[in-house]
């Protein structure tokens, strides 16, 4: 999971189709903003699904899906607000 953590930790996450993408890309170039580009609207709910899919793919490639059940991913937005994604077919 370290590559995923490194990618998103202290990063500004933006959809590549966002109308402000080019402006943030320039800010990134000018000021060194850590920018992560995704191809979806980066809500907490969508990020939870993205992380779930990432983990599932890694486990599948490692041949571990028969040994490990990935149930859900929870993203905490604040101390009291969270978004979660429960895998399909669970």
Backbone as XML, in Angstrom:
<?xml version="1.0"?>
<chain id="A" units="angstrom">
  <residue number="1" name="UNK">
    <atom name="N" x="0.804" y="-1.208" z="0.000"/>
    <atom name="CA" x="0.000" y="0.000" z="0.000"/>
    <atom name="C" x="0.846" y="1.270" z="0.000"/>
  </residue>
  <residue number="2" name="UNK">
    <atom name="N" x="2.136" y="1.130" z="0.261"/>
    <atom name="CA" x="2.976" y="2.330" z="0.340"/>
    <atom name="C" x="2.931" y="3.204" z="-0.914"/>
  </residue>
  <residue number="3" name="UNK">
    <atom name="N" x="2.939" y="2.629" z="-2.125"/>
    <atom name="CA" x="2.837" y="3.508" z="-3.304"/>
    <atom name="C" x="1.547" y="4.329" z="-3.320"/>
  </residue>
  <residue number="4" name="UNK">
    <atom name="N" x="0.463" y="3.717" z="-2.892"/>
    <atom name="CA" x="-0.815" y="4.430" z="-2.842"/>
    <atom name="C" x="-0.780" y="5.534" z="-1.786"/>
  </residue>
  <residue number="5" name="UNK">
    <atom name="N" x="-0.234" y="5.222" z="-0.630"/>
    <atom name="CA" x="-0.117" y="6.217" z="0.440"/>
    <atom name="C" x="0.770" y="7.373" z="-0.017"/>
  </residue>
  <residue number="6" name="UNK">
    <atom name="N" x="1.905" y="7.042" z="-0.623"/>
    <atom name="CA" x="2.815" y="8.086" z="-1.111"/>
    <atom name="C" x="2.146" y="8.969" z="-2.165"/>
  </residue>
  <residue number="7" name="UNK">
    <atom name="N" x="1.324" y="8.358" z="-2.998"/>
    <atom name="CA" x="0.639" y="9.103" z="-4.056"/>
    <atom name="C" x="-0.336" y="10.129" z="-3.488"/>
  </residue>
  <residue number="8" name="UNK">
    <atom name="N" x="-1.113" y="9.743" z="-2.483"/>
    <atom name="CA" x="-2.190" y="10.601" z="-1.996"/>
    <atom name="C" x="-1.847" y="11.427" z="-0.755"/>
  </residue>
  <residue number="9" name="UNK">
    <atom name="N" x="-0.839" y="11.028" z="0.000"/>
    <atom name="CA" x="-0.524" y="11.717" z="1.249"/>
    <atom name="C" x="-0.125" y="13.169" z="0.986"/>
  </residue>
  <residue number="10" name="UNK">
    <atom name="N" x="-0.801" y="14.089" z="1.628"/>
    <atom name="CA" x="-0.555" y="15.531" z="1.492"/>
    <atom name="C" x="-0.585" y="15.981" z="0.025"/>
  </residue>
  <residue number="11" name="UNK">
    <atom name="N" x="-1.549" y="15.462" z="-0.700"/>
    <atom name="CA" x="-1.664" y="15.762" z="-2.117"/>
    <atom name="C" x="-2.996" y="16.445" z="-2.407"/>
  </residue>
  <residue number="12" name="UNK">
    <atom name="N" x="-2.971" y="17.333" z="-3.369"/>
    <atom name="CA" x="-4.211" y="17.917" z="-3.873"/>
    <atom name="C" x="-4.691" y="16.994" z="-4.985"/>
  </residue>
  <residue number="13" name="UNK">
    <atom name="N" x="-5.871" y="16.416" z="-4.817"/>
    <atom name="CA" x="-6.391" y="15.437" z="-5.763"/>
    <atom name="C" x="-7.416" y="16.128" z="-6.657"/>
  </residue>
  <residue number="14" name="UNK">
    <atom name="N" x="-7.213" y="15.995" z="-7.962"/>
    <atom name="CA" x="-8.101" y="16.679" z="-8.904"/>
    <atom name="C" x="-8.435" y="15.761" z="-10.080"/>
  </residue>
  <residue number="15" name="UNK">
    <atom name="N" x="-9.673" y="15.864" z="-10.528"/>
    <atom name="CA" x="-10.131" y="15.146" z="-11.716"/>
    <atom name="C" x="-9.483" y="15.790" z="-12.941"/>
  </residue>
  <residue number="16" name="UNK">
    <atom name="N" x="-8.918" y="14.973" z="-13.816"/>
    <atom name="CA" x="-8.265" y="15.523" z="-15.016"/>
    <atom name="C" x="-9.243" y="16.257" z="-15.924"/>
  </residue>
  <residue number="17" name="UNK">
    <atom name="N" x="-10.546" y="16.025" z="-15.727"/>
    <atom name="CA" x="-11.569" y="16.714" z="-16.518"/>
    <atom name="C" x="-12.129" y="17.954" z="-15.821"/>
  </residue>
  <residue number="18" name="UNK">
    <atom name="N" x="-11.602" y="18.280" z="-14.656"/>
    <atom name="CA" x="-12.052" y="19.464" z="-13.924"/>
    <atom name="C" x="-11.708" y="20.714" z="-14.737"/>
  </residue>
  <residue number="19" name="UNK">
    <atom name="N" x="-12.631" y="21.662" z="-14.850"/>
    <atom name="CA" x="-12.340" y="22.872" z="-15.627"/>
    <atom name="C" x="-11.165" y="23.681" z="-15.073"/>
  </residue>
  <residue number="20" name="UNK">
    <atom name="N" x="-10.817" y="23.477" z="-13.820"/>
    <atom name="CA" x="-9.693" y="24.204" z="-13.223"/>
    <atom name="C" x="-8.388" y="23.400" z="-13.252"/>
  </residue>
  <residue number="21" name="UNK">
    <atom name="N" x="-8.406" y="22.255" z="-13.909"/>
    <atom name="CA" x="-7.222" y="21.396" z="-13.918"/>
    <atom name="C" x="-5.976" y="22.121" z="-14.415"/>
  </residue>
  <residue number="22" name="UNK">
    <atom name="N" x="-6.075" y="22.812" z="-15.529"/>
    <atom name="CA" x="-4.903" y="23.495" z="-16.096"/>
    <atom name="C" x="-4.366" y="24.564" z="-15.147"/>
  </residue>
  <residue number="23" name="UNK">
    <atom name="N" x="-5.259" y="25.263" z="-14.453"/>
    <atom name="CA" x="-4.822" y="26.284" z="-13.489"/>
    <atom name="C" x="-4.053" y="25.639" z="-12.344"/>
  </residue>
  <residue number="24" name="UNK">
    <atom name="N" x="-4.566" y="24.521" z="-11.825"/>
    <atom name="CA" x="-3.866" y="23.842" z="-10.735"/>
    <atom name="C" x="-2.571" y="23.200" z="-11.211"/>
  </residue>
  <residue number="25" name="UNK">
    <atom name="N" x="-2.553" y="22.755" z="-12.451"/>
    <atom name="CA" x="-1.326" y="22.203" z="-13.023"/>
    <atom name="C" x="-0.242" y="23.284" z="-13.063"/>
  </residue>
  <residue number="26" name="UNK">
    <atom name="N" x="-0.637" y="24.516" z="-13.427"/>
    <atom name="CA" x="0.324" y="25.628" z="-13.458"/>
    <atom name="C" x="0.793" y="25.978" z="-12.047"/>
  </residue>
  <residue number="27" name="UNK">
    <atom name="N" x="-0.131" y="25.994" z="-11.092"/>
    <atom name="CA" x="0.246" y="26.250" z="-9.696"/>
    <atom name="C" x="1.237" y="25.190" z="-9.238"/>
  </residue>
  <residue number="28" name="UNK">
    <atom name="N" x="0.984" y="23.949" z="-9.622"/>
    <atom name="CA" x="1.888" y="22.860" z="-9.275"/>
    <atom name="C" x="3.284" y="23.127" z="-9.826"/>
  </residue>
  <residue number="29" name="UNK">
    <atom name="N" x="3.359" y="23.539" z="-11.081"/>
    <atom name="CA" x="4.649" y="23.814" z="-11.707"/>
    <atom name="C" x="5.342" y="25.014" z="-11.065"/>
  </residue>
  <residue number="30" name="UNK">
    <atom name="N" x="4.574" y="26.052" z="-10.751"/>
    <atom name="CA" x="5.155" y="27.285" z="-10.218"/>
    <atom name="C" x="5.537" y="27.193" z="-8.745"/>
  </residue>
  <residue number="31" name="UNK">
    <atom name="N" x="4.745" y="26.453" z="-7.962"/>
    <atom name="CA" x="4.938" y="26.473" z="-6.513"/>
    <atom name="C" x="5.182" y="25.104" z="-5.881"/>
  </residue>
  <residue number="32" name="UNK">
    <atom name="N" x="5.223" y="24.069" z="-6.674"/>
    <atom name="CA" x="5.528" y="22.753" z="-6.135"/>
    <atom name="C" x="4.396" y="22.096" z="-5.370"/>
  </residue>
  <residue number="33" name="UNK">
    <atom name="N" x="3.161" y="22.458" z="-5.696"/>
    <atom name="CA" x="2.009" y="21.799" z="-5.088"/>
    <atom name="C" x="2.032" y="20.326" z="-5.473"/>
  </residue>
  <residue number="34" name="UNK">
    <atom name="N" x="1.831" y="19.452" z="-4.492"/>
    <atom name="CA" x="1.759" y="18.025" z="-4.799"/>
    <atom name="C" x="0.375" y="17.752" z="-5.377"/>
  </residue>
  <residue number="35" name="UNK">
    <atom name="N" x="0.350" y="17.433" z="-6.650"/>
    <atom name="CA" x="-0.896" y="17.278" z="-7.389"/>
    <atom name="C" x="-1.045" y="15.826" z="-7.832"/>
  </residue>
  <residue number="36" name="UNK">
    <atom name="N" x="-2.189" y="15.234" z="-7.520"/>
    <atom name="CA" x="-2.505" y="13.889" z="-7.991"/>
    <atom name="C" x="-3.721" y="13.983" z="-8.891"/>
  </residue>
  <residue number="37" name="UNK">
    <atom name="N" x="-3.575" y="13.474" z="-10.106"/>
    <atom name="CA" x="-4.640" y="13.529" z="-11.096"/>
    <atom name="C" x="-5.348" y="12.181" z="-11.160"/>
  </residue>
  <residue number="38" name="UNK">
    <atom name="N" x="-6.668" y="12.224" z="-11.141"/>
    <atom name="CA" x="-7.480" y="11.013" z="-11.275"/>
    <atom name="C" x="-8.495" y="11.231" z="-12.395"/>
  </residue>
  <residue number="39" name="UNK">
    <atom name="N" x="-9.156" y="10.159" z="-12.801"/>
    <atom name="CA" x="-10.146" y="10.288" z="-13.878"/>
    <atom name="C" x="-11.571" y="10.133" z="-13.354"/>
  </residue>
  <residue number="40" name="UNK">
    <atom name="N" x="-11.778" y="10.642" z="-12.138"/>
    <atom name="CA" x="-13.103" y="10.647" z="-11.517"/>
    <atom name="C" x="-13.173" y="11.831" z="-10.564"/>
  </residue>
  <residue number="41" name="UNK">
    <atom name="N" x="-14.381" y="12.208" z="-10.187"/>
    <atom name="CA" x="-14.549" y="13.289" z="-9.215"/>
    <atom name="C" x="-14.075" y="12.775" z="-7.854"/>
  </residue>
  <residue number="42" name="UNK">
    <atom name="N" x="-13.029" y="13.363" z="-7.271"/>
    <atom name="CA" x="-12.400" y="12.794" z="-6.082"/>
    <atom name="C" x="-13.134" y="13.078" z="-4.763"/>
  </residue>
  <residue number="43" name="UNK">
    <atom name="N" x="-14.363" y="12.598" z="-4.681"/>
    <atom name="CA" x="-15.089" y="12.666" z="-3.412"/>
    <atom name="C" x="-14.555" y="11.575" z="-2.495"/>
  </residue>
  <residue number="44" name="UNK">
    <atom name="N" x="-14.854" y="11.662" z="-1.225"/>
    <atom name="CA" x="-14.423" y="10.621" z="-0.288"/>
    <atom name="C" x="-14.992" y="9.267" z="-0.693"/>
  </residue>
  <residue number="45" name="UNK">
    <atom name="N" x="-16.239" y="9.262" z="-1.154"/>
    <atom name="CA" x="-16.867" y="8.009" z="-1.580"/>
    <atom name="C" x="-16.137" y="7.399" z="-2.779"/>
  </residue>
  <residue number="46" name="UNK">
    <atom name="N" x="-15.809" y="8.236" z="-3.748"/>
    <atom name="CA" x="-15.110" y="7.753" z="-4.942"/>
    <atom name="C" x="-13.689" y="7.306" z="-4.608"/>
  </residue>
  <residue number="47" name="UNK">
    <atom name="N" x="-13.034" y="8.007" z="-3.684"/>
    <atom name="CA" x="-11.692" y="7.598" z="-3.265"/>
    <atom name="C" x="-11.725" y="6.263" z="-2.537"/>
  </residue>
  <residue number="48" name="UNK">
    <atom name="N" x="-12.760" y="6.026" z="-1.739"/>
    <atom name="CA" x="-12.895" y="4.739" z="-1.050"/>
    <atom name="C" x="-13.004" y="3.613" z="-2.071"/>
  </residue>
  <residue number="49" name="UNK">
    <atom name="N" x="-13.797" y="3.815" z="-3.110"/>
    <atom name="CA" x="-13.925" y="2.794" z="-4.161"/>
    <atom name="C" x="-12.601" y="2.616" z="-4.900"/>
  </residue>
  <residue number="50" name="UNK">
    <atom name="N" x="-11.924" y="3.698" z="-5.204"/>
    <atom name="CA" x="-10.636" y="3.641" z="-5.894"/>
    <atom name="C" x="-9.633" y="2.817" z="-5.083"/>
  </residue>
  <residue number="51" name="UNK">
    <atom name="N" x="-9.577" y="3.071" z="-3.789"/>
    <atom name="CA" x="-8.646" y="2.342" z="-2.924"/>
    <atom name="C" x="-9.042" y="0.874" z="-2.822"/>
  </residue>
  <residue number="52" name="UNK">
    <atom name="N" x="-10.339" y="0.607" z="-2.702"/>
    <atom name="CA" x="-10.824" y="-0.776" z="-2.672"/>
    <atom name="C" x="-10.376" y="-1.510" z="-3.943"/>
  </residue>
  <residue number="53" name="UNK">
    <atom name="N" x="-10.618" y="-0.900" z="-5.097"/>
    <atom name="CA" x="-10.249" y="-1.522" z="-6.373"/>
    <atom name="C" x="-8.740" y="-1.725" z="-6.476"/>
  </residue>
  <residue number="54" name="UNK">
    <atom name="N" x="-7.970" y="-0.769" z="-5.981"/>
    <atom name="CA" x="-6.508" y="-0.866" z="-5.994"/>
    <atom name="C" x="-6.051" y="-2.066" z="-5.165"/>
  </residue>
  <residue number="55" name="UNK">
    <atom name="N" x="-6.578" y="-2.173" z="-3.954"/>
    <atom name="CA" x="-6.195" y="-3.281" z="-3.073"/>
    <atom name="C" x="-6.617" y="-4.618" z="-3.687"/>
  </residue>
  <residue number="56" name="UNK">
    <atom name="N" x="-7.827" y="-4.672" z="-4.198"/>
    <atom name="CA" x="-8.334" y="-5.910" z="-4.807"/>
    <atom name="C" x="-7.441" y="-6.344" z="-5.968"/>
  </residue>
  <residue number="57" name="UNK">
    <atom name="N" x="-7.048" y="-5.392" z="-6.805"/>
    <atom name="CA" x="-6.171" y="-5.709" z="-7.940"/>
    <atom name="C" x="-4.824" y="-6.247" z="-7.468"/>
  </residue>
  <residue number="58" name="UNK">
    <atom name="N" x="-4.243" y="-5.615" z="-6.449"/>
    <atom name="CA" x="-2.944" y="-6.067" z="-5.933"/>
    <atom name="C" x="-3.048" y="-7.473" z="-5.352"/>
  </residue>
  <residue number="59" name="UNK">
    <atom name="N" x="-4.115" y="-7.737" z="-4.592"/>
    <atom name="CA" x="-4.312" y="-9.066" z="-4.015"/>
    <atom name="C" x="-4.552" y="-10.099" z="-5.114"/>
  </residue>
  <residue number="60" name="UNK">
    <atom name="N" x="-5.286" y="-9.708" z="-6.142"/>
    <atom name="CA" x="-5.562" y="-10.616" z="-7.252"/>
    <atom name="C" x="-4.266" y="-10.991" z="-7.971"/>
  </residue>
  <residue number="61" name="UNK">
    <atom name="N" x="-3.425" y="-9.992" z="-8.249"/>
    <atom name="CA" x="-2.141" y="-10.245" z="-8.913"/>
    <atom name="C" x="-1.232" y="-11.129" z="-8.070"/>
  </residue>
  <residue number="62" name="UNK">
    <atom name="N" x="-1.351" y="-11.007" z="-6.744"/>
    <atom name="CA" x="-0.531" y="-11.813" z="-5.836"/>
    <atom name="C" x="-1.148" y="-13.192" z="-5.578"/>
  </residue>
  <residue number="63" name="UNK">
    <atom name="N" x="-2.321" y="-13.452" z="-6.168"/>
    <atom name="CA" x="-2.989" y="-14.733" z="-5.972"/>
    <atom name="C" x="-3.574" y="-14.914" z="-4.584"/>
  </residue>
  <residue number="64" name="UNK">
    <atom name="N" x="-3.960" y="-13.830" z="-3.941"/>
    <atom name="CA" x="-4.439" y="-13.888" z="-2.555"/>
    <atom name="C" x="-5.945" y="-13.739" z="-2.401"/>
  </residue>
  <residue number="65" name="UNK">
    <atom name="N" x="-6.676" y="-13.525" z="-3.484"/>
    <atom name="CA" x="-8.111" y="-13.268" z="-3.337"/>
    <atom name="C" x="-8.878" y="-14.456" z="-2.767"/>
  </residue>
  <residue number="66" name="UNK">
    <atom name="N" x="-8.371" y="-15.664" z="-2.939"/>
    <atom name="CA" x="-9.026" y="-16.827" z="-2.343"/>
    <atom name="C" x="-8.710" y="-16.963" z="-0.860"/>
  </residue>
  <residue number="67" name="UNK">
    <atom name="N" x="-7.678" y="-16.264" z="-0.400"/>
    <atom name="CA" x="-7.253" y="-16.356" z="0.994"/>
    <atom name="C" x="-7.679" y="-15.154" z="1.835"/>
  </residue>
  <residue number="68" name="UNK">
    <atom name="N" x="-7.907" y="-14.033" z="1.181"/>
    <atom name="CA" x="-8.225" y="-12.793" z="1.890"/>
    <atom name="C" x="-9.534" y="-12.234" z="1.347"/>
  </residue>
  <residue number="69" name="UNK">
    <atom name="N" x="-10.433" y="-11.876" z="2.238"/>
    <atom name="CA" x="-11.694" y="-11.252" z="1.844"/>
    <atom name="C" x="-11.592" y="-9.745" z="2.089"/>
  </residue>
  <residue number="70" name="UNK">
    <atom name="N" x="-11.638" y="-8.990" z="1.024"/>
    <atom name="CA" x="-11.628" y="-7.531" z="1.149"/>
    <atom name="C" x="-13.080" y="-7.107" z="1.248"/>
  </residue>
  <residue number="71" name="UNK">
    <atom name="N" x="-13.478" y="-6.616" z="2.393"/>
    <atom name="CA" x="-14.883" y="-6.311" z="2.623"/>
    <atom name="C" x="-15.218" y="-4.860" z="2.287"/>
  </residue>
  <residue number="72" name="UNK">
    <atom name="N" x="-14.496" y="-3.915" z="2.916"/>
    <atom name="CA" x="-14.809" y="-2.509" z="2.669"/>
    <atom name="C" x="-13.616" y="-1.622" z="2.965"/>
  </residue>
  <residue number="73" name="UNK">
    <atom name="N" x="-13.703" y="-0.413" z="2.441"/>
    <atom name="CA" x="-12.715" y="0.634" z="2.708"/>
    <atom name="C" x="-13.471" y="1.813" z="3.289"/>
  </residue>
  <residue number="74" name="UNK">
    <atom name="N" x="-12.926" y="2.363" z="4.362"/>
    <atom name="CA" x="-13.523" y="3.532" z="5.013"/>
    <atom name="C" x="-12.557" y="4.705" z="4.892"/>
  </residue>
  <residue number="75" name="UNK">
    <atom name="N" x="-13.068" y="5.837" z="4.461"/>
    <atom name="CA" x="-12.313" y="7.091" z="4.403"/>
    <atom name="C" x="-12.923" y="8.027" z="5.432"/>
  </residue>
  <residue number="76" name="UNK">
    <atom name="N" x="-12.124" y="8.427" z="6.390"/>
    <atom name="CA" x="-12.592" y="9.391" z="7.397"/>
    <atom name="C" x="-12.276" y="10.789" z="6.903"/>
  </residue>
  <residue number="77" name="UNK">
    <atom name="N" x="-13.324" y="11.596" z="6.750"/>
    <atom name="CA" x="-13.159" y="12.983" z="6.324"/>
    <atom name="C" x="-12.864" y="13.886" z="7.520"/>
  </residue>
  <residue number="78" name="UNK">
    <atom name="N" x="-13.533" y="13.624" z="8.619"/>
    <atom name="CA" x="-13.338" y="14.330" z="9.886"/>
    <atom name="C" x="-13.481" y="13.285" z="10.991"/>
  </residue>
  <residue number="79" name="UNK">
    <atom name="N" x="-13.437" y="13.717" z="12.243"/>
    <atom name="CA" x="-13.606" y="12.779" z="13.359"/>
    <atom name="C" x="-14.986" y="12.134" z="13.372"/>
  </residue>
  <residue number="80" name="UNK">
    <atom name="N" x="-15.963" y="12.789" z="12.775"/>
    <atom name="CA" x="-17.335" y="12.275" z="12.836"/>
    <atom name="C" x="-17.949" y="11.980" z="11.467"/>
  </residue>
  <residue number="81" name="UNK">
    <atom name="N" x="-17.230" y="12.209" z="10.399"/>
    <atom name="CA" x="-17.784" y="12.023" z="9.058"/>
    <atom name="C" x="-16.917" y="11.052" z="8.265"/>
  </residue>
  <residue number="82" name="UNK">
    <atom name="N" x="-17.566" y="10.061" z="7.688"/>
    <atom name="CA" x="-16.815" y="9.072" z="6.928"/>
    <atom name="C" x="-17.579" y="8.673" z="5.671"/>
  </residue>
  <residue number="83" name="UNK">
    <atom name="N" x="-16.850" y="8.118" z="4.740"/>
    <atom name="CA" x="-17.429" y="7.520" z="3.543"/>
    <atom name="C" x="-16.873" y="6.112" z="3.463"/>
  </residue>
  <residue number="84" name="UNK">
    <atom name="N" x="-17.716" y="5.181" z="3.046"/>
    <atom name="CA" x="-17.220" y="3.819" z="2.926"/>
    <atom name="C" x="-17.700" y="3.180" z="1.637"/>
  </residue>
  <residue number="85" name="UNK">
    <atom name="N" x="-16.888" y="2.259" z="1.162"/>
    <atom name="CA" x="-17.247" y="1.497" z="-0.023"/>
    <atom name="C" x="-17.206" y="0.029" z="0.348"/>
  </residue>
  <residue number="86" name="UNK">
    <atom name="N" x="-18.315" y="-0.654" z="0.117"/>
    <atom name="CA" x="-18.401" y="-2.094" z="0.338"/>
    <atom name="C" x="-18.365" y="-2.748" z="-1.033"/>
  </residue>
  <residue number="87" name="UNK">
    <atom name="N" x="-17.477" y="-3.712" z="-1.185"/>
    <atom name="CA" x="-17.297" y="-4.357" z="-2.475"/>
    <atom name="C" x="-18.562" y="-4.961" z="-3.039"/>
  </residue>
  <residue number="88" name="UNK">
    <atom name="N" x="-18.619" y="-4.984" z="-4.351"/>
    <atom name="CA" x="-19.778" y="-5.554" z="-5.031"/>
    <atom name="C" x="-19.820" y="-7.060" z="-4.801"/>
  </residue>
  <residue number="89" name="UNK">
    <atom name="N" x="-21.020" y="-7.587" z="-4.647"/>
    <atom name="CA" x="-21.186" y="-9.023" z="-4.458"/>
    <atom name="C" x="-20.870" y="-9.505" z="-3.060"/>
  </residue>
  <residue number="90" name="UNK">
    <atom name="N" x="-20.698" y="-8.583" z="-2.123"/>
    <atom name="CA" x="-20.386" y="-8.962" z="-0.740"/>
    <atom name="C" x="-21.681" y="-9.148" z="0.016"/>
  </residue>
</chain>
